[in-house]
Amino acid sequence: MSSILEGLNEAQKEAVLYFGSPLLVLAGAGSGKTRVITHKIMFLTEEFGIDIDRILAITFTNKAASEMKERVKNALGLEKEPSWITTFHSLSAKILRIEAQHLGYNRDFAIYDEEDSKKLLKDIVEEANLDKDLYKPERLKNIISQIKQNLDESLLDFYEMQLPHIRAIYEKYQEGLIFANAMDFDDLLLNVVKLSKENEEIRQKWQDMFDYILVDEYQDTNKIQHEILKLLVGGRDCITVVGDPQQCIYTWRGAHPENILDFENDFPNTKIIKLERNYRSTQKILSAANKVISNATGRWKEKVLTLWTDKEEGEDLKLVKLETDKQESAFIAHQIKQLIEKEGYKYSDISILMRMSFLSRNIEEALVRFSIPYQIIAGVRFYERAEIKDILAYLRFAFNPKDIQAFKRIINLPSRGIGKQTLNKIQKFYVEDWYQALKDSYESLSNRIKLNLQPFFEVIDFIKEHGNEKPAESAKYLYDVIGYEDYLISKYPKDYEERIANVQELFNALAELQKRGKTLQEFLEETSLEQAQDKIENSNSVKVMTVHAAKGLEYAVVFVAGVEDGIFPSGRAFEDIEQMEEERRLFYVAITRAKEHVYLTMAKYRSSFGSSYNETKPSRFLKDIKEYLKVLSSKPKTERKSLKFQNSQPSMLSGTIKAGQLVMHDVFGKGVVKEVTPPKAKVIFEKVGEKELLTKFLKVI
């Protein structure tokens, strides 16, 4: 036992050793909460003799789950990773792969991502001939998600006042999912609750599956996740949850902070243990964070933690006031160079956080100009790229031929001459699935289409037979047989090389999957549940992200840009007390990502729509921490331009293109000039990455 408790402080030890009733661990930022969970798992296996696969540990990102699996595997000397250290969505998908038939699905069901769901909703709106501006797929998806996450279909009554057809759309959407043998992200959770409530035998089966349950980041759970836990725990005391109400920053996407505030009501005789010792930050940073959160109001007050550390006092937080947003970005880049060259930091020690992602444009421009390597933690994720989704849609369809969105994506890709008319003809033969409908309709199709369909049949049959055991070979076979490389070259003449490289990277991922002994279906599930943090590189680069994306991460030096009223806190929060409280918690999260240095930057004038400047006001949160701030004012030599010059309209001249300039291209949009070698320039575009092209096609902004 001594080795399990080694290195833990008294509060952490108490949390690891307590089993008398449900346990709520209130764990502040940087207080070692993951250590508590992993050591408690070790204690359960080594001292109580509980099999590792009878312990369920849930966290909120695939990245966090992978790290926890690795820690436990190494600590216990396991040959393979524990099966049930997972996320809520992955847990639900696992349960439903086993129990799907009880809900009218088969176990090869597809998991629809946002794009699939929006396409289905778009089809429904078009079929019903509804107003496309009023019934936008994104708006509809948000409403449907809200209804599901709150377990409350009565919300449809409220939305019907604005959208009279919303109830019919909701019903059609659910019918469409079932018809396609598909579930969206919310359905994964909802169907587990439905299954458990409607079938006592299944509920008991899954309760009996686990002897103990642990949950991390409990403040981020929504109503339906809370419900899943209650169903899995039953009347037992076998649960420990760890969370921090001060870091609840996801109410906008369904997180229900009352879950942690009311935990004692749902799980009687709850014991509460507080972890307030911080192992991450200096005392100055913690004092500022404590001051920010001490001004929280309402029910949060009773569970506010006071963080402390025995590390050094550290330096004051630095508030840097610049004249313009361009100067703000230049200061950040210049200061990063100073930290690297004079203080011995690595680029990977540094993060730039922002409340709103639009701030990244100026920041990226400055980082390029100062030759600073960086990674944006956002944007189009790898598995959302068109060429990756194309290949994955073929693989998905082979295992789930009911999947209409996958079918529509691939049936004419590359072109086989199959238009709407042919699709309608195929649909008339539909009985069980689209693959069989295609085969049954085959004789009624033109000779040209029949010929073009031969590679399609060949590929789908090959994947069905070999996909799970040989995923990499199956994907490569598909790529060759359908002539996908030629398709990419003809469809994307500007950047086909990058797209081909992305597909090659997919092959590498599938080969790695093969080595790990996982099936293709497991891979498809993992990729559909991928999150932004999962793709953070270990490279020596500055990480640029929103504060929301930074949750759970830590860096030696943190820059928080745009610390102004209207940006941080967001202007939307001014009329809503609850939203303002969430902004306060978000500011607390931003500060507590830092180990050693915090730079808060603001601009006196910030550009609006690229041409005019508005005067700003400092963030109201700065008043709370003024005693911990050292105020600096800086105007880097490289940025001493007059406001009058910066206010000028975009120039149409292209002959004066220089490195570091922001430019516009008719096809690729906005970008930053990386390098000029007349008559060409290398430009990093916001949406499509780096391109080399003639300067005459660029307009200076």
VOGU-3710 file (C-alpha; in Angstrom, 3 decimals, decimal comma):
1> mssileglne> 0,000/0,000/0,000  2,819/2,416/0,847  3,955/2,506/-2,807  0,414/3,384/-3,954  0,226/6,332/-1,544  3,780/7,480/-2,188  4,019/11,110/-3,299  0,416/11,959/-2,376  -0,459/14,773/0,024  -2,836/14,182/2,963
11> aqkeavlyfg> -5,996/15,262/1,138  -5,098/13,124/-1,899  -4,421/10,105/0,346  -7,770/10,569/2,062  -9,527/10,638/-1,331  -7,725/7,469/-2,486  -8,509/5,546/0,734  -12,152/6,595/1,244  -14,827/4,019/0,320  -17,506/4,427/3,009
21> spllvlagag> -20,050/6,225/0,823  -20,241/8,162/-2,469  -17,292/10,551/-2,666  -17,178/14,037/-4,196  -13,630/15,363/-4,574  -13,563/19,112/-5,158  -10,235/19,501/-6,937  -8,833/22,891/-7,866  -6,783/23,617/-10,981  -3,402/21,875/-10,888
31> sgktrvithk> -4,215/20,005/-7,667  -3,347/16,527/-8,971  -6,869/15,186/-9,455  -5,792/12,727/-12,168  -3,256/11,291/-9,703  -6,087/10,688/-7,249  -8,111/8,778/-9,855  -5,197/6,676/-11,124  -3,957/5,873/-7,601  -7,480/4,966/-6,523
41> imflteefgi> -7,699/2,546/-9,458  -4,362/1,052/-8,361  -5,630/0,735/-4,783  -8,830/-1,001/-5,916  -6,885/-3,577/-7,930  -3,936/-4,209/-5,594  -5,545/-3,903/-2,147  -9,139/-4,992/-2,850  -8,239/-7,445/-5,620  -10,778/-6,019/-8,055
51> didrilaitf> -10,119/-6,939/-11,684  -9,070/-3,873/-13,714  -11,823/-4,570/-16,245  -14,454/-4,283/-13,507  -13,473/-0,677/-12,820  -15,050/2,064/-14,942  -13,191/5,391/-15,147  -14,704/8,175/-17,248  -13,031/11,381/-18,366  -13,936/14,023/-20,945
61> tnkaasemke> -11,468/13,772/-23,811  -9,966/10,859/-25,693  -6,562/12,410/-25,002  -7,140/12,380/-21,225  -8,493/8,809/-21,384  -5,435/7,624/-23,353  -3,042/9,232/-20,873  -4,871/7,670/-17,922  -4,862/4,236/-19,591  -1,120/4,517/-20,139
71> rvknalglek> -0,482/5,567/-16,509  -2,532/2,697/-15,085  -1,082/0,145/-17,521  2,491/1,108/-16,558  1,783/1,370/-12,818  0,162/-2,075/-12,679  2,491/-3,722/-15,209  -0,419/-4,719/-17,474  0,150/-6,313/-20,874  -2,717/-4,410/-22,491
81> epswittfhs> -4,567/-1,190/-21,812  -7,559/-1,293/-19,409  -10,818/-1,739/-21,319  -12,994/0,665/-19,358  -11,023/3,876/-18,993  -12,999/5,894/-21,482  -15,221/8,886/-22,278  -19,008/9,041/-21,895  -19,549/8,802/-25,649  -17,107/5,911/-26,111
91> lsakilriea> -18,652/4,065/-23,158  -22,124/4,527/-24,627  -20,982/3,387/-28,069  -19,484/0,231/-26,514  -22,702/-0,556/-24,646  -24,829/0,052/-27,729  -22,644/-2,086/-30,013  -23,630/-4,951/-27,708  -27,269/-4,000/-27,037  -28,300/-2,179/-30,241
101> qhlgynrdfa> -30,791/-4,836/-31,349  -33,014/-3,998/-28,342  -33,508/-0,518/-29,842  -34,207/-1,644/-33,409  -30,614/-1,024/-34,594  -27,987/-3,517/-35,636  -24,554/-3,333/-34,020  -22,884/-1,916/-37,146  -24,762/1,375/-36,731  -23,013/4,531/-37,987
111> iydeedskkl> -22,224/7,480/-35,747  -23,263/10,659/-37,534  -21,005/13,653/-37,006  -22,189/17,262/-37,274  -21,852/17,308/-41,064  -23,856/14,087/-41,531  -26,595/15,380/-39,212  -26,805/18,728/-40,998  -27,022/17,012/-44,402  -29,913/14,892/-43,158
121> lkdiveeanl> -31,684/17,999/-41,824  -31,045/19,832/-45,108  -32,678/16,947/-47,003  -35,711/17,079/-44,674  -36,125/20,857/-45,128  -35,810/20,535/-48,926  -38,322/17,659/-49,132  -40,841/19,647/-47,072  -40,181/22,757/-49,213  -39,613/24,914/-46,113
131> dkdlykperl> -37,917/28,318/-45,863  -34,176/27,510/-46,025  -33,179/30,762/-44,315  -35,494/30,151/-41,364  -34,813/26,414/-41,076  -31,034/26,411/-41,317  -29,482/22,974/-40,608  -27,041/24,379/-38,042  -29,832/26,076/-36,080  -31,996/22,953/-36,225
141> kniisqikqn> -29,128/20,710/-35,075  -28,437/22,983/-32,078  -32,096/22,896/-31,023  -32,334/19,106/-31,398  -29,122/18,683/-29,404  -30,454/20,911/-26,628  -33,663/18,882/-26,419  -31,766/15,580/-26,211  -29,149/16,763/-23,706  -31,827/18,094/-21,387
151> ldeslldfye> -34,027/14,983/-21,733  -36,867/17,385/-22,415  -39,024/17,140/-25,565  -41,343/19,799/-24,085  -38,763/22,331/-25,319  -40,311/21,722/-28,737  -43,375/23,675/-27,524  -41,147/26,714/-26,918  -39,365/26,497/-30,269  -42,631/25,965/-32,159
161> mqlphiraiy> -43,486/29,621/-31,489  -40,586/30,622/-33,761  -40,365/27,534/-35,980  -43,846/26,059/-36,545  -42,465/22,921/-38,278  -39,764/22,081/-35,740  -41,677/19,166/-34,189  -42,231/17,501/-37,574  -38,564/18,088/-38,466  -37,445/16,572/-35,149
171> ekyqeglifa> -39,574/13,477/-35,747  -38,396/13,147/-39,371  -34,798/13,544/-38,243  -35,113/10,696/-35,739  -36,865/8,525/-38,343  -34,067/9,325/-40,805  -31,395/8,256/-38,302  -33,128/4,954/-37,579  -33,706/4,374/-41,309  -29,953/4,869/-41,902
181> namdfddlll> -29,057/2,639/-38,922  -27,287/5,697/-37,484  -27,106/7,628/-34,210  -25,874/11,152/-33,637  -23,579/12,041/-30,697  -26,498/12,823/-28,399  -28,299/9,591/-29,306  -25,334/7,575/-28,043  -26,068/8,866/-24,539  -29,835/9,094/-24,866
191> nvvklskene> -30,197/5,507/-26,079  -28,200/4,123/-23,144  -30,597/5,881/-20,748  -33,614/4,727/-22,743  -32,334/1,149/-22,818  -31,589/1,074/-19,076  -34,934/2,558/-18,084  -36,998/0,347/-20,359  -35,179/-2,937/-19,780  -34,469/-3,901/-16,178
201> eirqkwqdmf> -32,474/-6,968/-17,219  -30,059/-4,862/-19,307  -29,805/-2,228/-16,563  -28,895/-4,912/-14,028  -26,434/-6,503/-16,436  -24,457/-3,252/-16,792  -24,660/-2,444/-13,081  -23,176/-5,873/-12,396  -20,432/-5,224/-14,951  -18,623/-2,690/-12,713
211> dyilvdeyqd> -17,576/-2,915/-9,070  -16,449/0,709/-8,895  -16,972/3,874/-10,972  -14,787/7,003/-11,090  -15,526/10,199/-13,040  -13,207/13,114/-13,818  -14,258/16,693/-14,748  -17,670/16,131/-13,200  -18,596/19,818/-13,496  -18,776/19,313/-17,278
221> tnkiqheilk> -21,391/16,541/-17,234  -24,823/17,244/-18,690  -28,157/15,944/-17,429  -28,098/12,821/-19,534  -24,542/11,842/-18,504  -25,555/12,308/-14,865  -28,521/10,040/-15,536  -26,258/7,336/-17,037  -24,150/7,341/-13,871  -27,185/7,009/-11,613
231> llvggrdcit> -28,350/4,033/-13,660  -24,916/2,353/-13,561  -24,403/2,930/-9,825  -27,922/1,930/-8,797  -28,321/1,942/-5,011  -24,630/1,287/-4,318  -21,926/3,543/-2,856  -19,336/2,590/-5,468  -18,693/6,011/-6,994  -16,064/8,755/-6,750
241> vvgdpqqciy> -16,437/11,906/-8,831  -13,819/14,614/-9,145  -14,549/18,116/-10,302  -14,254/21,834/-9,793  -17,309/24,093/-10,105  -14,887/27,002/-10,634  -13,891/25,431/-13,965  -17,412/24,857/-15,302  -17,157/26,613/-18,684  -19,332/24,476/-20,958
251> twrgahpeni> -22,939/25,321/-20,014  -23,363/26,656/-23,573  -22,996/23,124/-24,914  -25,136/21,373/-22,326  -22,931/21,048/-19,218  -25,158/21,132/-16,152  -23,173/22,527/-13,197  -25,992/21,619/-10,834  -24,790/18,010/-11,184  -21,771/18,787/-9,006
261> ldfendfpnt> -23,628/21,262/-6,808  -26,448/18,776/-6,137  -24,355/15,592/-6,079  -25,125/15,104/-2,385  -28,881/15,018/-3,111  -28,610/12,366/-5,842  -26,099/10,231/-3,942  -27,033/10,215/-0,208  -24,358/10,330/2,532  -21,817/11,851/0,155
271> kiiklernyr> -18,408/12,599/1,621  -16,686/15,786/0,339  -12,895/16,128/0,213  -11,196/19,316/-1,041  -7,906/19,375/-2,961  -6,617/22,949/-2,701  -2,861/22,478/-2,898  -1,711/23,461/-6,386  1,362/21,860/-7,965  1,356/23,917/-11,169
281> stqkilsaan> 1,525/27,653/-10,599  3,419/30,235/-8,563  1,648/31,797/-5,578  1,190/35,139/-7,384  -0,731/33,415/-10,181  -2,852/31,503/-7,654  -3,573/34,612/-5,583  -4,837/36,396/-8,695  -6,959/33,366/-9,664  -8,372/33,101/-6,124
291> kvisnatgrw> -9,297/36,789/-6,217  -11,072/36,418/-9,566  -13,184/33,508/-8,371  -13,839/34,902/-4,884  -16,127/37,450/-6,531  -18,356/34,694/-7,916  -21,973/34,887/-6,821  -24,862/32,537/-6,150  -24,650/28,853/-5,277  -21,025/28,580/-6,338
301> kekvltlwtd> -19,872/30,442/-3,222  -20,242/27,471/-0,892  -17,954/25,269/-2,996  -15,267/27,823/-3,867  -11,749/26,505/-3,288  -8,750/28,564/-2,181  -5,676/27,391/-4,046  -2,241/27,524/-2,414  1,246/26,267/-3,157  4,602/25,913/-1,469
311> keegedlklv> 6,320/26,904/-4,719  8,015/30,291/-5,006  6,036/33,537/-4,851  6,818/34,251/-8,497  6,346/37,404/-10,532  3,308/39,633/-10,863  1,047/38,982/-13,808  1,917/41,431/-16,589  -0,789/43,575/-18,148  0,522/44,943/-21,443
321> kletdkqesa> -1,370/47,838/-23,002  -0,768/48,407/-26,699  -2,095/51,062/-29,027  -3,564/48,739/-31,695  -4,363/45,071/-32,206  -1,509/44,827/-34,744  0,897/46,085/-32,083  -0,591/43,657/-29,567  0,169/40,691/-31,846  3,641/42,037/-32,630
331> fiahqikqli> 4,358/42,415/-28,906  3,300/38,800/-28,247  5,547/37,493/-31,041  8,449/39,747/-29,998  8,134/38,684/-26,343  8,082/35,008/-27,317  11,366/35,529/-29,171  12,816/37,158/-26,042  11,692/34,254/-23,852  13,294/31,762/-26,234
341> ekegykysdi> 16,545/33,615/-26,870  17,210/35,190/-23,460  15,421/33,042/-20,879  15,907/29,557/-22,283  12,271/28,573/-22,814  11,201/26,255/-25,654  8,380/27,176/-28,034  6,386/24,241/-26,644  6,478/25,881/-23,176  4,309/28,714/-24,461
351> silmrmsfls> 0,608/29,063/-25,240  -1,434/31,969/-26,593  -5,034/31,900/-25,396  -7,962/33,972/-26,611  -11,618/34,244/-25,703  -12,660/34,537/-29,354  -11,033/32,763/-32,267  -11,129/35,773/-34,639  -8,156/37,196/-32,699  -5,956/34,448/-34,142
361> rnieealvrf> -5,704/36,177/-37,542  -3,411/38,978/-36,342  -1,574/36,614/-34,017  -0,810/34,144/-36,833  0,383/36,984/-39,059  2,828/38,144/-36,350  4,069/34,617/-35,589  4,833/34,038/-39,276  6,636/37,384/-39,536  8,810/36,537/-36,518
371> sipyqiiagv> 9,449/32,968/-37,837  7,869/31,374/-34,770  6,600/27,772/-35,220  3,030/27,392/-34,009  0,029/25,100/-34,037  -3,571/26,286/-34,050  -5,702/23,968/-31,884  -8,906/24,412/-33,879  -9,935/24,657/-37,496  -10,679/21,668/-39,698
381> rfyeraeikd> -9,689/18,507/-37,876  -7,901/15,792/-39,831  -10,886/13,430/-39,962  -13,179/16,237/-41,140  -11,175/16,937/-44,303  -13,116/16,146/-47,497  -10,630/13,604/-48,864  -10,516/11,723/-45,539  -14,297/11,733/-45,203  -14,578/10,356/-48,758
391> ilaylrfafn> -12,429/7,303/-47,971  -14,057/6,790/-44,574  -17,533/7,004/-46,153  -16,665/4,009/-48,382  -15,443/2,068/-45,334  -18,527/3,082/-43,316  -20,919/2,053/-46,073  -19,361/-1,389/-46,479  -20,228/-2,177/-42,848  -23,520/-0,282/-42,694
401> pkdiqafkri> -25,204/-0,261/-46,119  -28,267/1,435/-44,576  -26,181/4,604/-44,110  -27,822/6,934/-46,629  -25,451/9,875/-46,068  -22,422/7,665/-46,762  -24,199/6,202/-49,810  -25,019/9,632/-51,238  -21,430/10,767/-50,709  -19,767/7,849/-52,508
411> inlpsrgigk> -22,164/6,534/-55,149  -21,055/9,177/-57,659  -17,516/9,688/-56,341  -15,627/9,609/-58,626  -18,313/10,406/-61,187  -20,192/7,383/-62,526  -22,908/9,388/-64,286  -25,351/8,824/-61,406  -27,566/11,861/-60,913  -30,840/12,517/-59,097
421> qtlnkiqkfy> -32,872/10,646/-61,661  -30,795/7,464/-61,288  -30,849/7,763/-57,497  -34,664/7,943/-57,591  -34,688/4,797/-59,728  -32,406/2,998/-57,225  -34,586/4,159/-54,323  -37,613/2,350/-55,782  -35,772/-0,946/-55,211  -34,931/-0,161/-51,578
431> vedwyqalkd> -36,056/-2,859/-49,104  -33,344/-3,508/-46,502  -30,293/-1,490/-47,485  -28,807/0,672/-50,266  -26,252/-1,860/-51,454  -28,938/-4,439/-52,134  -31,134/-1,759/-53,744  -28,265/-0,902/-56,072  -27,822/-4,557/-57,037  -31,565/-5,080/-57,509
441> syeslsnrik> -31,835/-1,963/-59,698  -28,744/-2,870/-61,729  -30,563/-4,291/-64,776  -32,714/-1,155/-65,098  -29,662/1,133/-65,388  -27,916/2,252/-68,577  -25,002/0,210/-69,929  -22,592/3,077/-69,208  -23,619/3,262/-65,543  -23,537/-0,553/-65,256
451> lnlqpffevi> -19,945/-0,524/-66,462  -19,020/2,329/-64,090  -20,534/0,477/-61,120  -18,282/-2,570/-61,463  -15,358/-1,051/-59,477  -17,851/0,120/-56,826  -19,209/-3,407/-56,259  -15,680/-4,820/-56,294  -14,467/-2,366/-53,649  -17,439/-2,742/-51,272
461> dfikehgnek> -17,241/-6,541/-51,428  -13,487/-6,441/-50,757  -13,898/-4,167/-47,710  -16,718/-6,323/-46,338  -14,493/-9,387/-46,564  -11,101/-7,964/-45,516  -11,749/-4,566/-43,916  -11,656/-5,534/-40,266  -8,530/-7,705/-40,493  -6,673/-5,670/-43,145
471> paesakylyd> -7,861/-2,062/-42,838  -4,788/-0,410/-44,436  -4,776/-2,799/-47,420  -8,527/-2,338/-47,880  -8,229/1,462/-47,952  -5,309/1,321/-50,412  -7,223/-1,146/-52,601  -10,199/1,227/-52,615  -7,931/4,190/-53,469  -6,452/2,354/-56,474
481> vigyedylis> -9,578/0,664/-57,839  -11,771/3,779/-57,942  -8,908/5,930/-59,262  -9,166/8,299/-56,317  -5,779/9,943/-56,943  -6,814/10,974/-60,460  -10,068/12,275/-59,004  -8,177/14,467/-56,488  -5,862/15,829/-59,199  -8,787/16,816/-61,442
491> kypkdyeeri> -11,060/18,180/-58,688  -8,430/20,025/-56,633  -5,738/21,186/-59,116  -4,446/23,828/-56,680  -3,739/21,601/-53,663  -4,095/17,968/-54,717  -0,584/17,152/-53,428  -1,549/18,118/-49,878  -4,754/16,080/-50,138  -2,897/13,021/-51,432
501> anvqelfnal> -0,470/13,404/-48,504  -3,456/13,478/-46,109  -4,778/10,216/-47,556  -1,307/8,666/-47,177  -1,408/9,730/-43,512  -4,773/7,956/-43,198  -3,132/4,791/-44,559  -0,433/5,159/-41,891  -3,112/5,475/-39,188  -4,827/2,320/-40,484
511> aelqkrgktl> -1,523/0,429/-40,567  -0,935/1,461/-36,950  -4,442/0,230/-36,136  -3,588/-3,142/-37,674  -0,474/-3,426/-35,470  -2,548/-2,662/-32,360  -4,949/-5,477/-33,235  -7,978/-3,188/-33,460  -10,751/-3,594/-36,003  -11,717/-1,124/-38,697
521> qefleetsle> -15,098/-0,625/-37,018  -13,347/0,397/-33,779  -11,278/2,867/-35,798  -14,372/4,383/-37,436  -15,876/4,821/-33,979  -12,748/6,464/-32,566  -12,444/8,909/-35,453  -16,096/9,928/-35,247  -15,633/10,743/-31,541  -12,333/12,610/-32,001
531> qaqdkiensn> -11,980/15,970/-30,227  -9,850/19,056/-30,846  -7,360/18,359/-28,042  -6,709/14,856/-29,369  -4,571/16,269/-32,182  -2,270/18,526/-30,165  1,216/17,815/-31,476  4,219/17,214/-29,248  6,277/19,369/-31,592  8,372/22,303/-30,377
541> svkvmtvhaa> 5,802/24,926/-31,331  3,717/27,619/-29,660  0,136/26,434/-29,143  -2,583/28,930/-30,114  -6,136/28,207/-28,986  -9,304/29,479/-27,364  -9,540/29,322/-23,568  -12,226/26,635/-23,933  -9,794/24,428/-25,886  -7,086/24,957/-23,231
551> kgleyavvfv> -9,095/23,314/-20,448  -6,960/20,674/-18,707  -3,698/21,837/-20,312  -0,754/23,683/-18,758  2,169/25,773/-20,017  5,136/27,554/-18,416  4,150/30,833/-20,093  0,617/31,869/-21,039  -0,391/34,912/-23,088  -4,073/35,878/-22,868
561> agvedgifps> -4,880/38,216/-25,774  -7,750/40,686/-26,066  -8,414/41,254/-22,354  -11,073/43,865/-23,098  -14,730/44,312/-22,273  -16,754/42,910/-25,143  -14,118/40,266/-25,891  -13,181/38,908/-22,477  -15,820/38,972/-21,042  -17,890/38,501/-24,189
571> grafedieqm> -20,339/41,267/-25,013  -23,148/38,696/-24,952  -22,696/38,299/-21,184  -23,409/41,944/-20,238  -27,165/41,434/-19,960  -27,069/37,974/-18,380  -25,750/37,404/-14,850  -25,260/33,652/-15,360  -23,326/34,169/-18,586  -21,127/36,758/-16,879
581> eeerrlfyva> -20,398/34,265/-14,092  -19,319/31,738/-16,711  -17,039/34,363/-18,290  -15,497/34,880/-14,833  -14,838/31,139/-14,520  -13,351/31,160/-18,014  -10,952/33,948/-17,000  -9,993/31,866/-13,954  -9,290/28,872/-16,216  -7,128/31,039/-18,510
591> itrakehvyl> -4,937/32,278/-15,646  -4,551/28,867/-14,026  -3,112/27,294/-17,212  0,191/29,065/-16,414  3,015/27,676/-14,329  5,382/30,672/-14,222  4,373/33,702/-16,305  1,077/35,276/-17,365  0,916/38,084/-19,936  -2,488/39,749/-20,323
601> tmakyrssfg> -2,564/41,889/-23,465  -5,039/44,475/-24,695  -5,246/47,063/-27,472  -6,544/50,583/-26,996  -7,866/50,461/-30,557  -9,081/47,272/-32,210  -9,960/46,974/-35,900  -13,524/46,352/-36,932  -14,194/44,599/-40,263  -10,585/45,156/-41,290
611> ssynetkpsr> -10,742/48,896/-42,007  -11,983/51,022/-39,090  -10,789/51,140/-35,484  -12,898/51,190/-32,327  -11,679/52,333/-28,939  -11,831/49,600/-26,306  -12,241/49,386/-22,542  -10,107/47,164/-20,285  -11,768/43,955/-19,100  -13,776/44,423/-15,917
621> flkdikeylk> -12,002/41,362/-14,481  -8,728/43,304/-14,346  -10,061/45,426/-11,462  -10,301/42,289/-9,319  -6,602/41,499/-9,667  -5,008/44,973/-9,895  -2,851/44,293/-6,807  -1,220/41,359/-8,634  -0,651/43,190/-11,939  2,443/44,889/-13,258
631> vlsskpkter> 1,245/47,282/-15,974  3,484/47,674/-19,040  3,087/49,737/-22,179  4,996/48,687/-25,260  5,335/49,833/-28,855  7,669/47,510/-30,760  9,844/49,337/-33,304  8,613/47,020/-36,020  5,049/48,254/-35,553  5,332/52,062/-35,326
641> kslkfqnsqp> 2,735/52,781/-37,990  0,209/55,555/-37,667  -3,431/54,735/-37,073  -4,239/56,830/-40,087  -2,188/54,447/-42,264  -3,752/51,384/-40,649  -7,227/52,795/-41,196  -6,751/52,946/-44,955  -8,895/50,795/-47,205  -7,482/47,557/-48,679
651> smlsgtikag> -5,000/48,341/-51,424  -5,559/46,908/-54,878  -1,830/47,157/-55,673  0,061/43,903/-55,836  3,506/45,193/-56,797  4,432/46,040/-53,184  3,895/42,579/-51,693  6,195/41,967/-48,706  6,696/39,172/-46,181  4,369/39,515/-43,197
661> qlvmhdvfgk> 1,592/41,349/-45,079  -2,021/40,305/-44,914  -3,356/39,660/-48,421  -6,522/38,604/-50,173  -6,832/36,073/-53,022  -10,051/35,661/-55,037  -10,120/31,869/-54,576  -8,207/31,143/-51,355  -9,377/34,130/-49,282  -7,231/35,780/-46,613
671> gvvkevtppk> -3,633/34,847/-45,936  -0,279/36,026/-44,636  2,732/36,418/-46,931  5,495/34,108/-45,725  8,152/34,744/-48,381  8,488/36,736/-51,625  10,639/35,633/-54,590  9,336/37,772/-57,504  7,183/37,181/-59,394  5,915/34,615/-56,851
681> akvifekvge> 5,101/34,589/-53,145  4,520/31,865/-50,570  1,326/32,610/-48,633  -0,240/30,865/-45,629  -4,006/31,037/-46,148  -6,500/30,776/-43,277  -8,508/27,999/-44,872  -6,210/26,058/-47,214  -2,741/26,412/-45,717  0,452/27,294/-47,625
691> kelltkflkv> 0,430/28,070/-51,379  2,981/29,472/-53,820  1,455/31,739/-56,463  2,029/34,842/-58,584  1,951/38,125/-56,644  -0,223/39,747/-59,342  -3,158/37,683/-58,042  -2,780/39,039/-54,490  -4,327/42,188/-53,034  -2,767/43,793/-49,981
701> i> -5,264/44,349/-47,152
//
